[in-house]
Amino acid sequence: MFSLHLSDRMLLKSLLKEVALEVLEEIQNNDSSTSEKLDTSFTTIEDKFLTREDVSQMLNVSMQTLNNWQKKQILIPLKIGKRVLYKPEDVEKALQKQESNSKNPII
């Protein structure tokens, strides 16, 4: 029997929402006589999580520093398929810790 891990389910759900959004936009564009606009306020996985590049820029650190922090369990990312993503609240905590330890950086 085939089973999906939680992270795979989240990715699948996000991809399905993206496809649904594209279909709704196509319907909206093709049916200009419809007076009601379809609700297309879907969120994608990128709306809920940050990429490595985002985090690197936000914290002003290199990708290698992010790797080191992961090994030291300072900032642990989520792996969804081949994607490495971070929870915004985890990044905020790391940022606050980095600012409070400016004399003694966490790296």
Secondary structure, DSSP 4 states (H G I P E B T S, - for coil): -----HHHHHHHHHHHHHHHHHHHHHHHHH-TT-SSPPP-----HHHHSEEHHHHHHHHT--HHHHHHHHHTTSSPPEEETTEEEE-HHHHHHHHHHHHHTSSS---
